[in-house]
Structures are given as C-alpha cells and as structure tokens.
Amino acid sequence: MAYERKIIQLTINGSGGDTYTPVFLVPDGSSKITVQFTYASLAYDTTLYLEQSADGKNFDPVLDISSVPLTLVLNKLNPSATINIVNLLSMAIRFKVDFNAAETGSISAVAYLTE
C-alpha cells in the first residue's frame, strides 16, 4: 500500500493555553500513522496526548497495553518531534496540547503520513 502525506500549517500558541489540534482523518485500511510536529520558542517541554474517535465527534484518550495514555513530548530544545502509531483502528485522531503553563512558543506545522 502506498502512503499518503499531508503537511498542515498550524498556529497553536502557548499564550492561548491548553488546546487541541485539528482532527486528522485516518484513511480506510490505514494501520500505520506517523505524525511530526514542528515548533519553536517553547519555554517548557509541551505534552501532547493522543485521542481517537470512531464517529469523528466524540474523542477518547488512546491508552497503551498498561492503560497509560499515549503521549508525545515536544522537547523545548528541539525544533520537531515525531510519533509512530501502529495498529490503531480509528476513524479520526487529534492531540490534546498541554503547554505546561508556558505562555510562549508555538506549534507551526504537522506532517501527517498514513499507510
């Protein structure tokens, strides 16, 4: 199966407090998802919590085998962070963004790959 790539420009600022990314649809049959966020000027590390939806409207946390929420940490010292998601059966995903009380920095784009 060929992969599909989308680059989505974002304007998610730490000054706006905690928020959510846009919803990303998961193409039928996709079992592999890679998401790479680019960001700048974060005062603190920022935590993203993966959420999923079967109806595109109601979202719930994605949990690992030990019932721990799946997260991605944006290290303030790096310009990007990537997460690979395998075997997630879902119609849509999004990320809850926790700026950890930072009021500076922003997430500027996301590269979204599915296979």
Backbone as CSV, one residue per row, in Angstrom:
resi,resn,N_x,N_y,N_z,CA_x,CA_y,CA_z,C_x,C_y,C_z
1,MET,0.843,-1.174,0.000,0.000,0.000,0.000,0.891,1.241,0.000
2,ALA,0.546,2.208,-0.799,1.292,3.466,-0.852,0.893,4.343,0.328
3,TYR,1.819,5.202,0.717,1.490,6.083,1.831,0.930,7.401,1.333
4,GLU,0.170,8.059,2.198,-0.407,9.359,1.916,0.236,10.372,2.854
5,ARG,0.625,11.532,2.316,1.308,12.555,3.112,0.558,13.871,3.024
6,LYS,0.368,14.487,4.177,-0.235,15.816,4.246,0.625,16.678,5.149
7,ILE,0.849,17.906,4.747,1.512,18.885,5.611,0.482,19.963,5.908
8,ILE,0.198,20.154,7.180,-0.841,21.075,7.609,-0.190,22.187,8.418
9,GLN,-0.380,23.419,7.967,0.126,24.569,8.700,-0.765,24.808,9.914
10,LEU,-0.144,25.071,11.050,-0.863,25.297,12.299,-0.442,26.629,12.909
11,THR,-1.309,27.173,13.717,-0.967,28.321,14.547,-1.511,28.029,15.935
12,ILE,-0.740,27.257,16.695,-1.131,26.929,18.069,-0.108,27.586,18.980
13,ASN,-0.533,28.621,19.683,0.363,29.410,20.523,0.210,29.077,21.994
14,GLY,1.335,29.051,22.700,1.320,28.813,24.131,0.517,29.856,24.883
15,SER,0.453,31.063,24.344,-0.285,32.138,25.017,-1.784,31.855,25.060
16,GLY,-2.255,30.930,24.217,-3.672,30.584,24.209,-4.026,29.514,25.221
17,GLY,-3.032,28.997,25.929,-3.286,27.947,26.915,-3.458,26.586,26.258
18,ASP,-3.882,25.623,27.057,-4.059,24.266,26.552,-5.179,24.235,25.520
19,THR,-5.013,23.378,24.510,-5.962,23.349,23.397,-5.902,21.988,22.704
20,TYR,-6.504,21.894,21.530,-6.483,20.678,20.719,-5.988,21.002,19.315
21,THR,-5.360,20.015,18.693,-5.002,20.153,17.282,-6.273,19.967,16.457
22,PRO,-6.195,20.267,15.167,-7.313,19.884,14.307,-7.467,18.361,14.303
23,VAL,-8.588,17.902,13.830,-8.854,16.473,13.704,-8.202,15.972,12.415
24,PHE,-7.522,14.822,12.504,-6.899,14.186,11.352,-7.664,12.912,11.036
25,LEU,-8.229,12.828,9.842,-8.945,11.624,9.440,-7.952,10.517,9.126
26,VAL,-8.310,9.300,9.474,-7.477,8.130,9.213,-8.093,7.409,8.014
27,PRO,-7.378,7.331,6.880,-7.939,6.664,5.703,-8.281,5.208,5.979
28,ASP,-9.333,4.725,5.330,-9.742,3.323,5.479,-8.567,2.398,5.227
29,GLY,-8.389,1.444,6.096,-7.342,0.447,5.918,-5.977,0.848,6.434
30,SER,-5.814,2.096,6.884,-4.508,2.522,7.402,-4.224,1.856,8.735
31,SER,-3.068,1.256,8.844,-2.677,0.645,10.111,-1.408,1.273,10.664
32,LYS,-0.828,2.194,9.888,0.391,2.880,10.327,0.198,4.380,10.134
33,ILE,0.505,5.127,11.188,0.381,6.583,11.151,1.665,7.175,11.726
34,THR,2.226,8.156,11.048,3.360,8.906,11.570,2.974,10.377,11.587
35,VAL,3.212,11.026,12.722,2.878,12.439,12.876,4.124,13.161,13.376
36,GLN,4.522,14.211,12.647,5.691,15.008,13.050,5.271,16.462,13.210
37,PHE,5.452,16.979,14.410,5.136,18.371,14.714,6.402,19.210,14.636
38,THR,6.295,20.418,14.080,7.387,21.384,14.131,6.926,22.549,15.014
39,TYR,7.879,23.086,15.775,7.535,24.094,16.767,8.758,24.950,17.059
40,ALA,8.540,26.049,17.798,9.647,26.956,18.123,9.356,27.714,19.409
41,SER,10.425,28.115,20.069,10.407,29.033,21.211,9.583,28.568,22.398
42,LEU,9.520,27.272,22.644,8.791,26.781,23.812,9.578,27.103,25.082
43,ALA,8.904,27.637,26.094,9.558,27.930,27.364,9.757,26.653,28.174
44,TYR,8.844,25.698,28.024,8.897,24.421,28.726,8.595,23.313,27.723
45,ASP,8.949,22.080,28.072,8.521,20.953,27.261,6.994,20.945,27.233
46,THR,6.433,20.560,26.101,4.983,20.533,25.915,4.556,19.099,25.673
47,THR,3.469,18.674,26.311,2.999,17.301,26.185,1.748,17.249,25.323
48,LEU,1.752,16.329,24.348,0.594,16.089,23.500,0.022,14.722,23.849
49,TYR,-1.289,14.668,24.066,-1.989,13.430,24.401,-2.808,13.000,23.192
50,LEU,-2.575,11.782,22.710,-3.297,11.272,21.554,-4.708,10.859,21.943
51,GLU,-5.689,11.303,21.136,-7.082,10.912,21.325,-7.614,10.341,20.019
52,GLN,-8.621,9.454,20.120,-9.190,8.822,18.934,-10.709,8.921,18.941
53,SER,-11.291,8.749,17.747,-12.732,8.801,17.612,-13.196,7.785,16.579
54,ALA,-14.296,7.128,16.882,-14.912,6.207,15.934,-16.032,6.892,15.152
55,ASP,-16.479,8.073,15.616,-17.561,8.777,14.934,-17.163,10.165,14.425
56,GLY,-15.938,10.596,14.699,-15.471,11.901,14.245,-15.941,13.062,15.098
57,LYS,-16.696,12.767,16.159,-17.233,13.822,17.018,-16.793,13.665,18.475
58,ASN,-16.874,12.472,18.995,-16.519,12.185,20.388,-15.126,11.572,20.427
59,PHE,-14.254,12.143,21.262,-12.864,11.696,21.339,-12.537,11.166,22.728
60,ASP,-11.713,10.123,22.758,-11.266,9.494,23.991,-9.761,9.282,23.933
61,PRO,-9.094,9.236,25.095,-7.645,9.011,25.108,-7.282,7.650,24.510
62,VAL,-6.155,7.609,23.808,-5.589,6.342,23.348,-4.706,5.832,24.474
63,LEU,-4.954,4.597,24.906,-4.220,4.015,26.020,-3.326,2.885,25.523
64,ASP,-2.152,2.740,26.164,-1.286,1.614,25.816,-1.788,0.364,26.533
65,ILE,-1.070,-0.730,26.390,-1.490,-2.009,26.965,-1.604,-1.968,28.486
66,SER,-0.918,-1.004,29.127,-0.978,-0.856,30.586,-1.968,0.221,31.018
67,SER,-2.809,0.671,30.084,-3.819,1.713,30.333,-3.216,3.082,30.632
68,VAL,-2.019,3.326,30.123,-1.361,4.628,30.259,-1.630,5.426,28.976
69,PRO,-2.060,6.693,29.093,-2.320,7.493,27.897,-1.066,7.623,27.018
70,LEU,-1.267,7.517,25.714,-0.179,7.655,24.755,0.120,9.143,24.563
71,THR,1.378,9.530,24.769,1.765,10.939,24.692,2.986,11.128,23.799
72,LEU,3.167,12.373,23.394,4.366,12.815,22.675,4.834,14.080,23.376
73,VAL,6.109,14.110,23.771,6.663,15.292,24.424,7.441,16.108,23.401
74,LEU,7.093,17.390,23.301,7.838,18.319,22.456,8.940,18.912,23.329
75,ASN,10.165,18.456,23.103,11.312,18.926,23.876,11.615,20.361,23.458
76,LYS,11.630,21.269,24.419,11.841,22.699,24.128,13.163,22.973,23.415
77,LEU,14.130,22.057,23.503,15.436,22.252,22.880,15.491,21.791,21.424
78,ASN,14.446,21.128,20.949,14.423,20.606,19.577,13.393,21.356,18.734
79,PRO,13.529,21.322,17.404,12.559,22.002,16.541,11.401,21.108,16.086
80,SER,11.491,19.786,16.360,10.425,18.890,15.919,10.378,17.648,16.800
81,ALA,9.234,16.953,16.718,9.053,15.691,17.435,8.111,14.815,16.616
82,THR,8.388,13.506,16.617,7.630,12.562,15.793,7.105,11.420,16.648
83,ILE,5.910,10.961,16.307,5.328,9.778,16.941,4.865,8.830,15.838
84,ASN,5.128,7.542,16.030,4.659,6.494,15.126,3.574,5.710,15.841
85,ILE,2.451,5.553,15.172,1.298,4.862,15.744,1.003,3.653,14.856
86,VAL,0.989,2.466,15.460,0.789,1.236,14.698,-0.427,0.493,15.243
87,ASN,-1.217,-0.051,14.328,-2.375,-0.890,14.667,-3.441,-0.157,15.477
88,LEU,-3.694,1.090,15.149,-4.778,1.845,15.780,-5.964,1.824,14.825
89,LEU,-7.056,1.214,15.237,-8.271,1.170,14.430,-9.145,2.332,14.861
90,SER,-9.224,3.358,14.013,-9.944,4.568,14.369,-10.336,5.319,13.107
91,MET,-11.372,6.138,13.206,-11.787,6.966,12.077,-11.025,8.287,12.047
92,ALA,-10.700,8.798,13.245,-10.041,10.100,13.343,-9.201,10.158,14.611
93,ILE,-8.162,11.009,14.558,-7.343,11.264,15.738,-7.165,12.773,15.897
94,ARG,-6.792,13.164,17.088,-6.392,14.539,17.383,-5.470,14.471,18.591
95,PHE,-4.832,15.587,18.907,-3.951,15.658,20.068,-4.418,16.772,20.994
96,LYS,-4.465,16.467,22.288,-4.680,17.497,23.301,-3.303,18.072,23.606
97,VAL,-3.177,19.399,23.535,-1.895,20.070,23.727,-1.849,20.690,25.115
98,ASP,-0.892,20.237,25.928,-0.696,20.756,27.286,0.618,21.518,27.306
99,PHE,0.538,22.848,27.284,1.735,23.692,27.257,2.438,23.758,28.607
100,ASN,1.943,23.071,29.617,2.583,23.040,30.940,2.824,24.436,31.494
101,ALA,1.818,25.294,31.398,1.827,26.660,31.932,2.738,27.620,31.159
102,ALA,3.308,27.170,30.043,4.141,28.068,29.234,3.246,29.066,28.516
103,GLU,3.698,30.280,28.414,2.933,31.295,27.686,3.667,31.741,26.431
104,THR,4.737,31.036,26.090,5.477,31.377,24.884,5.614,30.138,24.021
105,GLY,6.012,30.359,22.796,6.232,29.269,21.865,5.001,28.941,21.054
106,SER,5.234,28.203,19.980,4.107,27.841,19.111,4.402,26.566,18.332
107,ILE,3.342,25.893,17.969,3.424,24.744,17.075,2.995,25.264,15.705
108,SER,3.873,25.106,14.714,3.634,25.753,13.432,3.145,24.834,12.319
109,ALA,3.442,23.536,12.409,3.024,22.634,11.329,3.031,21.197,11.797
110,VAL,2.340,20.382,11.037,2.351,18.944,11.283,2.441,18.243,9.932
111,ALA,3.331,17.260,9.861,3.407,16.368,8.706,2.718,15.081,9.135
112,TYR,1.734,14.659,8.335,0.874,13.550,8.692,0.965,12.489,7.591
113,LEU,1.518,11.321,7.941,1.680,10.230,6.986,0.826,9.048,7.404
114,THR,0.159,8.416,6.442,-0.609,7.205,6.733,-0.293,6.148,5.673
115,GLU,-0.394,4.898,6.094,-0.217,3.784,5.157,-1.236,2.724,5.490
